[in-house]
Amino acid sequence: MIDRSSGTAGLGDPAGGALDLVSDMLMGMRLVGIDYRRIELAPPFGLRFGQEEGRAQFHFIARGPVFLRRPAGGLDAMQTGDAVLLPRGGLHDLLSAPDLPCRDVRSCAVQPICDSVGDITAPEGCPSTRALIFSGSMEFDLGSMSPLVSLMPEQMFVGTLLARYPEILPMLEAMERETRGDRAGFAGILARLADVVSAFIVRAWVECGCGDANGWVAALRDPRLGRVIAALHRDPGRDWTVAELAAQMGASRSVFAERFLAVTGMTPVRYLTDLRMRLAAQWISRDRVPIDIAAHRLGYGSQAAFSRAFKRITGHAPGAMRAARGETKLG
């Protein structure tokens, strides 16, 4: 097995108060699969995934081996029972052997099994020699905790979690049985299991201290600065002043502002504005919240003031979010 230290292994000890803070704010995490494929192919084959920007990708190997060629290069061998989550997606390949050419998985003929699940099967070869894969393309929504996604590893292997979280093994075994079989409702069950396993991987990464992630997570690991971040996330609509935030940290305004900028890379005012606009984009596009209600929730005295701030930060008017759901992304 190829070393997977770039995944979730070696994440270190939990980060104490930062762990509690992140876990608390992850209560609203949504990771929902929107496009699944059951794939059964005889070698040689090479498939390319990740063309859909802004989507996470999940792969489970029910019969291997299969090689994963990462978005940034490098190769990982995945055996039967292995699963991986790529939280930021990105172009990557699944191959029966290294260095094979790949074709876009979307060019393969798909036979619908049920809503959102399709089957890709080639009749060539003995069934026992065919690779069997269950893949899912997912919308990954962490709400106000969206900065976490950019700090996650490129790929997160479930195998690195089994020693610490043995309770995940029955889920993987159930996925293998359902993928290999043809029982009534198997596709829907697989889709839900893929969602649960993916969410479990994310939670385990957080519980292990978010790995060696720095920057924004470093602010959460700072006990005093972490209190400020928590206050902003829990009440983004409050009319916060620098003096109030400094009091949360227990420091002078100048010391607080300097520390906040050094750790997060932005001023407290810019951080709060970005947080508000990220939440607004999700509420308006995903939850269909009226613009005036979103503006009120986020502390704006008028819809016009909110709309100006929204367009300044996102480059789009808030009304455009409904017609272009999912196309506006904030860094």
Secondary structure in CASP SS format (residue, H / E / C, confidence):
PFRMAT SS
TARGET T0000
AUTHOR 0000-0000-0000
METHOD secondary structure of the structure
MODEL  1
M C 1.00
I C 1.00
D C 1.00
R C 1.00
S C 1.00
S C 1.00
G C 1.00
T C 1.00
A C 1.00
G C 1.00
L C 1.00
G C 1.00
D C 1.00
P C 1.00
A C 1.00
G C 1.00
G H 1.00
A H 1.00
L H 1.00
D H 1.00
L H 1.00
V H 1.00
S H 1.00
D H 1.00
M H 1.00
L H 1.00
M H 1.00
G H 1.00
M C 1.00
R E 1.00
L E 1.00
V E 1.00
G E 1.00
I E 1.00
D E 1.00
Y E 1.00
R E 1.00
R E 1.00
I E 1.00
E E 1.00
L E 1.00
A C 1.00
P C 1.00
P C 1.00
F C 1.00
G E 1.00
L E 1.00
R E 1.00
F E 1.00
G C 1.00
Q C 1.00
E C 1.00
E C 1.00
G C 1.00
R C 1.00
A E 1.00
Q E 1.00
F E 1.00
H E 1.00
F E 1.00
I E 1.00
A E 1.00
R E 1.00
G C 1.00
P C 1.00
V E 1.00
F E 1.00
L E 1.00
R E 1.00
R C 1.00
P C 1.00
A C 1.00
G C 1.00
G C 1.00
L E 1.00
D E 1.00
A E 1.00
M E 1.00
Q C 1.00
T C 1.00
G C 1.00
D C 1.00
A E 1.00
V E 1.00
L E 1.00
L E 1.00
P C 1.00
R C 1.00
G C 1.00
G C 1.00
L C 1.00
H E 1.00
D E 1.00
L E 1.00
L E 1.00
S C 1.00
A C 1.00
P C 1.00
D C 1.00
L C 1.00
P C 1.00
C C 1.00
R E 1.00
D E 1.00
V H 1.00
R H 1.00
S H 1.00
C C 1.00
A C 1.00
V C 1.00
Q E 1.00
P E 1.00
I E 1.00
C E 1.00
D C 1.00
S C 1.00
V E 1.00
G E 1.00
D E 1.00
I E 1.00
T E 1.00
A C 1.00
P C 1.00
E C 1.00
G C 1.00
C C 1.00
P H 1.00
S H 1.00
T H 1.00
R C 1.00
A E 1.00
L E 1.00
I E 1.00
F E 1.00
S E 1.00
G E 1.00
S E 1.00
M E 1.00
E E 1.00
F E 1.00
D E 1.00
L C 1.00
G H 1.00
S H 1.00
M H 1.00
S C 1.00
P H 1.00
L H 1.00
V H 1.00
S H 1.00
L H 1.00
M C 1.00
P C 1.00
E C 1.00
Q C 1.00
M E 1.00
F E 1.00
V H 1.00
G H 1.00
T H 1.00
L H 1.00
L C 1.00
A C 1.00
R C 1.00
Y C 1.00
P H 1.00
E H 1.00
I H 1.00
L H 1.00
P H 1.00
M H 1.00
L H 1.00
E H 1.00
A H 1.00
M H 1.00
E H 1.00
R H 1.00
E H 1.00
T H 1.00
R H 1.00
G C 1.00
D C 1.00
R C 1.00
A C 1.00
G C 1.00
F H 1.00
A H 1.00
G H 1.00
I H 1.00
L H 1.00
A H 1.00
R H 1.00
L H 1.00
A H 1.00
D H 1.00
V H 1.00
V H 1.00
S H 1.00
A H 1.00
F H 1.00
I H 1.00
V H 1.00
R H 1.00
A H 1.00
W H 1.00
V H 1.00
E H 1.00
C C 1.00
G C 1.00
C C 1.00
G C 1.00
D C 1.00
A C 1.00
N C 1.00
G C 1.00
W H 1.00
V H 1.00
A H 1.00
A H 1.00
L H 1.00
R H 1.00
D C 1.00
P H 1.00
R H 1.00
L H 1.00
G H 1.00
R H 1.00
V H 1.00
I H 1.00
A H 1.00
A H 1.00
L H 1.00
H H 1.00
R H 1.00
D C 1.00
P C 1.00
G C 1.00
R C 1.00
D C 1.00
W C 1.00
T C 1.00
V H 1.00
A H 1.00
E H 1.00
L H 1.00
A H 1.00
A H 1.00
Q H 1.00
M H 1.00
G C 1.00
A C 1.00
S C 1.00
R H 1.00
S H 1.00
V H 1.00
F H 1.00
A H 1.00
E H 1.00
R H 1.00
F H 1.00
L H 1.00
A H 1.00
V H 1.00
T H 1.00
G C 1.00
M C 1.00
T C 1.00
P H 1.00
V H 1.00
R H 1.00
Y H 1.00
L H 1.00
T H 1.00
D H 1.00
L H 1.00
R H 1.00
M H 1.00
R H 1.00
L H 1.00
A H 1.00
A H 1.00
Q H 1.00
W H 1.00
I H 1.00
S H 1.00
R C 1.00
D C 1.00
R C 1.00
V C 1.00
P C 1.00
I H 1.00
D H 1.00
I H 1.00
A H 1.00
A H 1.00
H H 1.00
R H 1.00
L C 1.00
G C 1.00
Y C 1.00
G C 1.00
S C 1.00
Q H 1.00
A H 1.00
A H 1.00
F H 1.00
S H 1.00
R H 1.00
A H 1.00
F H 1.00
K H 1.00
R H 1.00
I H 1.00
T H 1.00
G C 1.00
H C 1.00
A C 1.00
P C 1.00
G C 1.00
A H 1.00
M H 1.00
R H 1.00
A H 1.00
A C 1.00
R C 1.00
G C 1.00
E C 1.00
T C 1.00
K C 1.00
L C 1.00
G C 1.00
END
